[in-house]
């Protein structure tokens, strides 16, 4: 039987949420958000060959480092946005914001990496034409071919992080109180 959706709150993910005030809930949510299962499993199965920062560093370590920075920053931005505008007020809103900003962050970082690699190619080139060839190759590999993959990985990672934050750092909002005596204003506060 197909469930009936009489109210917007009946749709999955549309129930109101509030942030859990404990630090442990936020820390557990951030740690779970960073521990994206495909990333952790592949690191355990195929350990990285190069752990040192540089051109040859394993991309999974770079993604893990970005996740360590982006997950707490994303939760902090959600808290600030909730304080100013009251949104996101649902789990779906939390997940959606993580996915949007995760995809944008992945795209911006991939373009930045392509530009940095392009400039490094200019310094390593022996002549102007070698520099132009390095620019073409780097833009094709990192820009054209790498950008869709980076966005796909960024959105997937952000989906996982958003789900972790939505279910671990946020809890169900209490039911709204009806104004039985007419003593509350429009915002639901006492007069």
Number of C-alpha atoms within 10 A of each C-alpha: 3 4 7 8 10 8 8 10 12 12 12 11 16 15 16 19 22 17 20 15 11 9 10 12 16 20 15 15 25 26 17 18 25 26 19 20 13 12 15 15 12 12 14 10 8 9 12 15 9 13 12 11 10 8 9 10 14 17 12 16 18 13 19 17 12 16 24 16 13 21 23 19 13 22 21 13 13 20 15 13 13 15 11 9 9 11 14 20 18 22 23 19 19 26 22 17 18 28 22 14 16 27 23 15 19 24 22 15 16 20 19 14 15 22 17 12 17 21 15 14 19 18 10 12 14 10 11 10 11 14 19 15 15 20 20 13 14 22 18 14 13 21 20 13 12 18 20 16 15 22 20 16 16 24 23 17 26 30 23 20 29 29 21 23 29 24 17 20 23 22 17 14 14 9 7 8 9 9 13 7 6 9 10 14 10 8 6 12 10 10 8
